[in-house]
Every structure is written in C-alpha cells, then in structure tokens.
C-alpha cells in the first residue's frame, strides 16, 4: 500500500516503485475472485502497510492454477451528487469550461499580460476621448472617469433614483429648507425610501444620485431600499460588482487573446491610389479620417483589426469597406462581406461587382438561398480552393460547410440584425482575421465596446454636401393621413415604403391601398416568401416598376432604393429605437418624409413613448450614434455581453451599473491572480491516504493510473476533472482512501491556480501562504455564493487565515480545506489569470 503526498516520504514515485517490486502474478492477478466474493463487492477501506501488501493478498489455489480469464469490468456505482463534493466541483468546472471554452485561451505570463493590459487601457482612453470629446476630457481633468450621475434638476416627481450609499428611492422634490435658525436656506433633494423620507443637500445629490432604469419594459424596482438597513443595499451592490467584474474579465481575456495574435502587416500597394481615384464623390472629412484609420490598422499593425465604422446611411461607410477589401485581396487573401438580409447582400454584391469591374482578375461571388443546390456547391468549391476573392452573403457564410482558403477580412454590415449563434461565430473570427463592422446604429454591445476602447471606432457624422434632412412626422394612425402621404409622393414621381412590424396585416394594408390607388402597382415583400418571388419583387421595386412596397422590416438595414423618398411605418411602437431611426433613411438626396404612426398613446408603454420622443429629438443627419446612446439607456443592458444580465443590472440600475463598469475597467490590472507552479505547492496537513491491496489489484494498471493522476493535476484542473471522470466511468465510485488521495490532488491544483504556495494547520488555525493582494482577496470573498467559509477567512500580510471552532482530525481538515478552496476557486472567472 502507498500514499500520495507532496511533502511526505510516501510520494507517488515511492508508490510506483513499490508496485514494481510486486511479483508479476500479483500485478496481473484478475478480479474474478474479488467480484464473485460477496465481501469484495465493495472495496475494503481498511489500509495495510505497503510492506505487507504482498502477504496480505491470498490467491486461491484453484484460481491460481486456472487459466487467467479476461478482466471483468464492474458496473459503475451511481454517485450521490449531494454527498459527493468532487462531483459538485466537476459540475461547476464543466459549466465554466463549456461556456468559456477556456482551453482556447491559455494563461499568459505576467510580463506579457501587463503589456497587453496597458495597450487595452491606452486604447480605452483613446476611445473615450474620441467618442466623448470635451465632456470626457473634462471628466479626466477632474480626476474621474466617465460619469452617469444624474442632474437633480432633470428629475420629475416619481422618478426612481439610486443613492450610491443608501440605495433605491423615489424622487419627491427639490425644496429650500433651513437647517438651523441662524443658517441661510439650503436647497435639498427629498427622496422617499421604504421606511421614511430623506433629504440630501443639492451639492451632495449631484455627486451621489443616479437615475434608476432597468433593461426591460419595467420601470419599477422590486422594492425601495430601507434607510434603517444599509447592509441590504451593500449586499445588492456587491452582487452588481461581482457581475461587473465577471464581464470585465470576459472582455479583457477575449481582447488580450486577440492582441496576442499576430499577422504580418499588409503591404502598402501603389494600386490602391488608382482604386481610390475611381470613387466618384469627394470624400467628407470624416470619411478621410476613417480611410486613414483602416489603412493604418491593415498596413501598420501586426494584430488583427476590429474596427467599428459608425455612420448614417449614405454617409460613405461602404467605400471604407471597399478600400479595405482592395488592400486585403491585393495581398492574395479572401474577403467576406456579411449582410443580415439577402436583399442587402444583393445590393452589396451589385455595388462591389460594379466597383471592381475594372479588375477582371478579381472574382466576386454571392452565396444565398436564391441559388440552386448545384450553384451553391460550385461556389463552395470555389471558396475552398481560393477561386473567389470576395464572397458576399448572409449568415450562410458562417456555416460549417463554408471552408475558406485564405480568409483575411470579414466585413459585417448591421451586426445587430444577426442572431446569437451568428454573433458568436462572428466573434470567433475576431481573434484570427481582420474585422470591419459597419453600422448606422450600433447595438449597445458594439457601442459599449467602442466607448470603452476594447475596439477601435471611426465615426462618419458629416453628411455629403447634397444630403438634406428627412422630415419626420409622428402622429396617431389615420387612414386619411396615410392616403395623403402616399398621394403626395406618387404625385412627384416617387416610390413609397410601407412598413409593418409583422407579416400579419400586410394583406389588409394592400387591400386598403389598392382601393385608394387602383392604377398603381403595389406589392408585398417579407422574409417568408419564396426566394425567387422576393428577389423578383425587390428587383421590380428597384427598377421603379412597383410604386408601393408593403413589407416588414426587411428594408431596415440600409437598403438603397434611389427613388423611394417616403416611408410609412405603422404600429411604430413595436420597433426598437435603432430600427425606428434606421428604417426611414432610404434616399435623402431630395426632400424625404418618414411618417410614423402609432395607436392611441394610452396603449403605449413608457419605454415606447421614450423611443418616440427620442426620434423627435434626433431628426438631424448624423444622429445615429446619439440615437444608439439613447437606445442603450432606454432598452437598457439586454444583450450587451451576448447574454441576459437583467437581474444583475436590476440590483443597482443601469446608470450606476455602467459607472461601476467603467471604474472596474480603469482598475482592471488590480484584479489579476498570479498562479504558481503546481509542484511548488506544499500541503502540510498530515494526511497520508493508504490504498488497500484489494483496490490496487482492482485497478487495471495502477502504476499508469497513479502517474496519469499526477500528470493531469500538474497540467490543469480541467485535465484532473477528465481523469477523475474517466476513472469513475471505468471502475465506478472510488473507495474512501482513493477519494482522499484525489482531494489532495484537487487541493494542490486549486491552490496553484489561486497563487497559494503552502497550506498548513496549527491547532484550530488553518493558514495559506499566498501572493494574492488584499483587493483580489476581498473580491473573491465578496463573490462567494455562501458565507460558510467566507466569514472565517481573513488575510494578514501574505497569509490567508481561518480560525476554526475546534481542532479537526486530519481527514476532516482536508475536507474543510477542499470545500473552502472549491468555493474560492469558483470565483476565478471574476479575475484575470496569468
């Protein structure tokens, strides 16, 4: 029998050498007798010294003389998850590993990580300064970050607010009050809480109050905070901090991984100037800046580009993409242009084909559901063998069947229109190829990343000289107003978009318009139509044969129909703010009109009313970015990080949540945990498990198994999980002594991951020597799901201490340490690891 302990003489090597000294017949002894004997159905847990292992085994003469049958595998015993802490640990690690694909993001060494963190912070500052201009510069000069605090004078009675130190309350009024007879009147902000009224001097309120918004339709918080119970608010705020830290680490690790990637800069090509000369318009100042930004990304940087081009429809985003495509394909790479709808993809294909028509060697292809199976297969083969230089299409380009030969650039138009799976696939490209995202109204996730500098952004906010503002008309639905709007556009030879949020209702509108305009060609278009039918309809509308197109928001994503200068949107309250802003912007080169109709306002939610008000306020050209900011405030958090965070945001409200997010980003380098080598961790707990002779012989190859256990633990915890699960799958639940041995391996592995170099006990005190900072320790203890272990942990210098109620026997002490480290280890996703 042997033990496995890093600090004792019973090391794994001693155990293995002891096994090698066993007689061959014992090493190869089959399990027939053990399985047949009732007393051996469960593994005996009483150990015997390794020196007596050979004498403790008795092989029956009949069995020894008989030919050795094939080894029989036992039926794996069921494992009670509630009473098996190793299995519970496995569940948590597997969940994290699956959701994060941690194996694809190896830990960096500290010097490398510090360098990349500094790069991200510098980029963050550039992004904030660029996108927030003077306001951000003023904030920086004041020594603070970007602020979401509310001006008390903008509050209305009944508005919900968050006091950073007290919690959620309801704004009542701003009034003058006299604190004492000899004092002058002072303005106070009166706030109602669950258990009373509080008044706050106005100058303090402007520093501590935030508007309370939620990322859904609901405006009301679950409950108001209590003045008499500040601890409850602190707990809610702590939950928000933990959620924020997890998001920050997710973002940071993704972008650190991206910054770590390398590709040679694209060569500066003299032919680019010739290509640029073919652009028939004079670029605007913002366009020129965007051209230079993208050129520097491609020709001067060694990391893949991830740039957002934000500009209203018709402001020249496509030309920025075309020049990037030319640069990439000139170097022999492929470019993919991804659009959310086939209508927009076809428009991109036509524009690109025309722009590259002077370059016969450049092959452009469109992959869509309009094609036959044979056509698709032909295109797939051409893409695979590099015969297509530019591939245009919808989400089908992201499928597993599309194999790229040498993809260099991904251009994504209107990323907010893609589904979650498509967005995840797009994100996977960002660590290996250059990505250029075009959007007139960025999704909140894109906007946030731009604001915090995790990706670069170029704003094209100056319109071309010939552009004129669109006249927006917002009113309750009225058939006479609809008919008049259509008549006015038809009388001046134009075309009309009539947009509804759903397919249901299109036919009813068509009947009404056909009755009102019997001699006008009217058609319906939506995404559920047959491919050929939709293609023909859009083609006829583009050619002017169809005068009125009744459709769903398939036209939302920047579709360019030259003669469509009026758009009518019915049931406007059912569109998101980003959709409301983008749908009307079709062809504003002559006076265009957008008619937004809603039912009676009494039927609208507060959020829908806010959207409409924002549209009224942002009618000028180039307001897409401001609209997106309002959209983030109104729609809230939603899918900023690709997942719902409503509960986390609900703890503190959107505004305070975002300010805490900026604060966490500015201190991200302080939230790093530095692991230590596995072999350097010392476990001084006097726990030396002895495996029984029966279990040793039960294992098929004990020497190999014990060696694999040590190797798995030395590699990482995921490898140790896989080893343990494979062991249980093959041999069933391990006996108690093997469980103790596995727990020692897990304790040592988890300690190494958290920067703990030594674990020891002295009476009732458990000590852990660590390189962990106080800030990291507090973040980890705040993140604990329960206070069972957290309340007993303190950090003094470089020692984490826990004072137990009584001195525990060695095995119970190991179990306590295992449970404690398991809880702390579950907090690692909230920290940057290297």
C-alpha positions, 0 to 999 in steps of 0.5 A, a space after each residue: 500500500 502507498 500514499 500520495 503526498 507532496 511533502 511526505 516520504 510516501 510520494 507517488 514515485 515511492 508508490 510506483 516503485 513499490 508496485 514494481 517490486 510486486 511479483 508479476 502474478 500479483 500485478 496481473 492477478 484478475 478480479 474474478 475472485 474479488 467480484 464473485 466474493 460477496 465481501 469484495 463487492 465493495 472495496 475494503 477501506 481498511 489500509 495495510 502497510 505497503 510492506 505487507 501488501 504482498 502477504 496480505 493478498 491470498 490467491 486461491 489455489 484453484 484460481 491460481 492454477 486456472 487459466 487467467 480469464 479476461 478482466 471483468 469490468 464492474 458496473 459503475 456505482 451511481 454517485 450521490 451528487 449531494 454527498 459527493 463534493 468532487 462531483 459538485 466541483 466537476 459540475 461547476 468546472 464543466 459549466 465554466 469550461 463549456 461556456 468559456 471554452 477556456 482551453 482556447 485561451 491559455 494563461 499568459 505570463 505576467 510580463 506579457 499580460 501587463 503589456 497587453 493590459 496597458 495597450 487595452 487601457 491606452 486604447 480605452 482612453 483613446 476611445 473615450 476621448 474620441 467618442 466623448 470629446 470635451 465632456 470626457 476630457 473634462 471628466 479626466 481633468 477632474 480626476 474621474 472617469 466617465 460619469 452617469 450621475 444624474 442632474 437633480 434638476 432633470 428629475 420629475 416627481 416619481 422618478 426612481 433614483 439610486 443613492 450610491 450609499 443608501 440605495 433605491 428611492 423615489 424622487 419627491 422634490 427639490 425644496 429650500 429648507 433651513 437647517 438651523 435658525 441662524 443658517 441661510 436656506 439650503 436647497 435639498 433633494 427629498 427622496 422617499 425610501 421604504 421606511 421614511 423620507 430623506 433629504 440630501 443637500 443639492 451639492 451632495 445629490 449631484 455627486 451621489 444620485 443616479 437615475 434608476 432604469 432597468 433593461 426591460 419594459 419595467 420601470 419599477 424596482 422590486 422594492 425601495 431600499 430601507 434607510 434603517 438597513 444599509 447592509 441590504 443595499 451593500 449586499 445588492 451592490 456587491 452582487 452588481 460588482 461581482 457581475 461587473 467584474 465577471 464581464 470585465 474579465 470576459 472582455 479583457 481575456 477575449 481582447 488580450 487573446 486577440 492582441 496576442 495574435 499576430 499577422 504580418 502587416 499588409 503591404 502598402 500597394 501603389 494600386 490602391 491610389 488608382 482604386 481610390 481615384 475611381 470613387 466618384 464623390 469627394 470624400 467628407 472629412 470624416 470619411 478621410 479620417 476613417 480611410 486613414 484609420 483602416 489603412 493604418 490598422 491593415 498596413 501598420 499593425 501586426 494584430 488583427 483589426 476590429 474596427 467599428 465604422 459608425 455612420 448614417 446611411 449614405 454617409 460613405 461607410 461602404 467605400 471604407 469597406 471597399 478600400 479595405 477589401 482592395 488592400 486585403 485581396 491585393 495581398 492574395 487573401 479572401 474577403 467576406 462581406 456579411 449582410 443580415 438580409 439577402 436583399 442587402 447582400 444583393 445590393 452589396 454584391 451589385 455595388 462591389 461587382 460594379 466597383 471592381 469591374 475594372 479588375 477582371 482578375 478579381 472574382 466576386 461571388 454571392 452565396 444565398 438561398 436564391 441559388 440552386 443546390 448545384 450553384 451553391 456547391 460550385 461556389 463552395 468549391 470555389 471558396 475552398 480552393 481560393 477561386 473567389 476573392 470576395 464572397 458576399 452573403 448572409 449568415 450562410 457564410 458562417 456555416 460549417 460547410 463554408 471552408 475558406 482558403 485564405 480568409 483575411 477580412 470579414 466585413 459585417 454590415 448591421 451586426 445587430 440584425 444577426 442572431 446569437 449563434 451568428 454573433 458568436 461565430 462572428 466573434 470567433 473570427 475576431 481573434 484570427 482575421 481582420 474585422 470591419 463592422 459597419 453600422 448606422 446604429 450600433 447595438 449597445 454591445 458594439 457601442 459599449 465596446 467602442 466607448 470603452 476602447 476594447 475596439 477601435 471606432 471611426 465615426 462618419 457624422 458629416 453628411 455629403 454636401 447634397 444630403 438634406 434632412 428627412 422630415 419626420 412626422 409622428 402622429 396617431 394612425 389615420 387612414 386619411 393621413 396615410 392616403 395623403 402621404 402616399 398621394 403626395 409622393 406618387 404625385 412627384 414621381 416617387 416610390 413609397 415604403 410601407 412598413 409593418 412590424 409583422 407579416 400579419 396585416 400586410 394583406 389588409 394594408 394592400 387591400 386598403 391601398 389598392 382601393 385608394 390607388 387602383 392604377 398603381 402597382 403595389 406589392 408585398 415583400 417579407 422574409 417568408 416568401 419564396 426566394 425567387 418571388 422576393 428577389 423578383 419583387 425587390 428587383 421590380 421595386 428597384 427598377 421603379 416598376 412597383 410604386 408601393 412596397 408593403 413589407 416588414 422590416 426587411 428594408 431596415 438595414 440600409 437598403 438603397 432604393 434611389 427613388 423611394 423618398 417616403 416611408 410609412 411605418 405603422 404600429 411604430 411602437 413595436 420597433 426598437 429605437 435603432 430600427 425606428 431611426 434606421 428604417 426611414 433613411 432610404 434616399 435623402 438626396 431630395 426632400 424625404 418624409 418618414 411618417 410614423 404612426 402609432 395607436 392611441 398613446 394610452 396603449 403605449 408603454 413608457 419605454 415606447 413613448 421614450 423611443 418616440 420622443 427620442 426620434 423627435 429629438 434626433 431628426 438631424 443627419 448624423 444622429 445615429 450614434 446619439 440615437 444608439 446612446 439613447 437606445 442603450 439607456 432606454 432598452 437598457 443592458 439586454 444583450 450587451 455581453 451576448 447574454 441576459 444580465 437583467 437581474 444583475 443590472 436590476 440590483 443597482 440600475 443601469 446608470 450606476 451599473 455602467 459607472 461601476 463598469 467603467 471604474 472596474 475597467 480603469 482598475 482592471 490590472 488590480 484584479 489579476 491572480 498570479 498562479 504558481 507552479 503546481 509542484 511548488 505547492 506544499 500541503 502540510 496537513 498530515 494526511 497520508 491516504 493508504 490504498 488497500 491491496 484489494 483496490 490496487 489489484 482492482 485497478 487495471 494498471 495502477 502504476 499508469 493510473 497513479 502517474 496519469 493522476 499526477 500528470 493531469 493535476 500538474 497540467 490543469 484542473 480541467 485535465 484532473 476533472 477528465 481523469 477523475 471522470 474517466 476513472 469513475 466511468 471505468 471502475 465506478 465510485 472510488 473507495 474512501 482512501 482513493 477519494 482522499 488521495 484525489 482531494 489532495 490532488 484537487 487541493 494542490 491544483 486549486 491552490 496553484 491556480 489561486 497563487 497559494 504556495 503552502 497550506 498548513 494547520 496549527 491547532 484550530 488555525 488553518 493558514 495559506 501562504 499566498 501572493 494574492 493582494 488584499 483587493 483580489 482577496 476581498 473580491 473573491 470573498 465578496 463573490 462567494 455564493 455562501 458565507 460558510 467559509 467566507 466569514 472565517 477567512 481573513 488575510 494578514 500580510 501574505 497569509 490567508 487565515 481561518 480560525 476554526 471552532 475546534 481542532 479537526 482530525 486530519 481527514 476532516 481538515 482536508 475536507 474543510 480545506 477542499 470545500 473552502 478552496 472549491 468555493 474560492 476557486 469558483 470565483 476565478 472567472 471574476 479575475 484575470 489569470 496569468 
